Amino acid sequence: MRAQDAGQGDLHDKTRAALHEFFGRGEAFVRQLIAENERLRSELNESQPDRPARPELTPGTVMEGLIGRIVELEKARSAATEAGAPAPPGELARLRDRLVQLEDENYHLASMYVAGLQFHASRTIGDVLQTTTEILLNFIGVGAFTLYLVDEERRVLFPIAREGGEMNELVEIEMDEASPAAQMIQRGRPWTRGDPAYASDDVIMYLPLVSGRRLVAVLRLEAFLAQKPGFEDNDYSLLSMISEHAGIAIETAWIRAHAKAVALQRQAVEHLLGA
């Protein structure tokens, strides 16, 4: 699968648009993000009541902290210019540094938000693959990777998509006790920063894609893009998002593809609700 063929840059453009909206509407937009995030979280928890509550796509505490930084920055700018005299060079440099930091944080926040929405909007496994590919290429800077799905009956990983190499070079991977997949199943949760990378000499890391405690796929990250020396701090939250939300999206798409479409009926709905 090539990102260019799947609409490379779409997610990047959406993030830029979200960021433009953020700067255009300021605090009100941030609070909108919080409300929308809470709504999505509630809907997901209600649709899967037997599973633990899902983490927020973008934590409200981060959003609130961002609001505070915006207000603080605006006050600092006003204080530096309201006297009508130019601010000292050191103060201007400090403000510029803080502005760059704020822009970086805003862009990362917008990336997380848009990526989360894309996963929730995915209706097919192909949609999930496209979103995952765009995040890895455009936001994290991983240029070579392979996605393996789990064959639960045969207990193997089989490749379904690859970037930076040929599919015909790949073979199935046995899920024996020594394999990374077996360790991921035993851990039974999405990957977070500080977890093992399950890496080998020729692989950056193996990233589990998990829905609840169920391992549904494994993403093998093989090489960074030429201009990317390694992971940065913001990359780990995106990897964690892929680990959980891509896993849920794949399982949801799989269930949707095998469920029969039936008309809504009052009797059936009331039965489901225990009426």
Long-range contacts (C-beta under 8 A, 24 or more apart in sequence): 1-129, 1-133, 1-161, 1-162, 1-163, 2-163, 3-130, 3-133, 3-134, 3-137, 3-163, 6-129, 6-130, 6-133, 6-134, 7-130, 7-134, 8-133, 8-134, 8-137, 8-138, 9-134, 9-138, 10-134, 11-114, 11-115, 11-118, 11-131, 11-134, 11-135, 11-138, 11-139, 12-134, 12-138, 12-139, 14-114, 14-118, 15-107, 15-110, 15-111, 15-114, 15-115, 15-139, 18-110, 18-113, 18-114, 19-106, 19-107, 19-110, 22-106, 22-109, 22-110, 23-106, 26-70, 27-67, 27-70, 27-71, 30-63, 30-66, 30-67, 30-70, 31-63, 31-67, 33-58, 33-63, 33-109, 33-113, 34-60, 34-63, 34-64, 37-63, 37-113, 40-116, 40-117, 40-120, 44-120, 48-212, 51-212, 52-212, 54-244, 55-244, 57-112, 57-113, 57-116, 57-117, 57-241, 57-245, 58-109, 58-112, 58-113, 58-116, 62-109, 63-109, 66-105, 66-106, 66-109, 69-102, 69-105, 70-102, 73-98, 73-99, 73-102, 104-234, 108-234, 108-237, 111-135, 111-139, 111-238, 112-237, 112-238, 112-241, 115-139, 115-238, 115-241, 115-245, 116-241, 116-245, 119-241, 119-245, 119-246, 119-248, 119-249, 120-245, 120-249, 122-249, 122-252, 122-253, 123-253, 123-256, 124-253, 124-257, 125-160, 125-250, 125-253, 125-254, 125-257, 127-249, 127-253, 128-246, 128-249, 128-250, 128-253, 129-160, 129-161, 131-246, 131-249, 132-219, 132-242, 132-246, 133-161, 133-163, 135-238, 135-241, 135-242, 136-163, 136-221, 136-242, 137-163, 137-225, 139-235, 139-238, 140-228, 140-231, 140-235, 140-238, 140-239, 141-224, 141-225, 141-227, 141-228, 141-235, 142-204, 142-221, 142-222, 142-223, 142-224, 142-225, 142-228, 143-223, 143-224, 143-225, 143-226, 143-228, 144-221, 144-222, 144-223, 145-219, 145-220, 145-221, 145-222, 146-170, 146-219, 146-220, 146-222, 147-217, 147-218, 147-219, 147-220, 148-173, 148-217, 148-218, 148-219, 148-220, 149-216, 149-217, 149-250, 150-175, 150-181, 150-215, 150-216, 150-217, 150-218, 157-181, 157-218, 164-222, 164-223, 165-222, 180-206, 180-218, 181-206, 181-208, 181-215, 181-218, 184-208, 184-210, 184-215, 184-218, 185-215, 188-213, 189-213, 190-240, 190-243, 190-244, 190-247, 191-239, 191-240, 191-243, 192-240, 192-243, 193-236, 193-237, 193-239, 193-240, 207-239, 207-242, 207-243, 208-243, 208-247, 209-242, 209-243, 209-246, 209-247, 209-250, 210-243, 210-244, 210-247, 211-247, 211-248, 211-250, 211-251, 211-252, 214-247, 214-251, 215-247, 216-247, 216-250, 216-251, 216-254, 217-246, 217-247, 217-250, 219-246
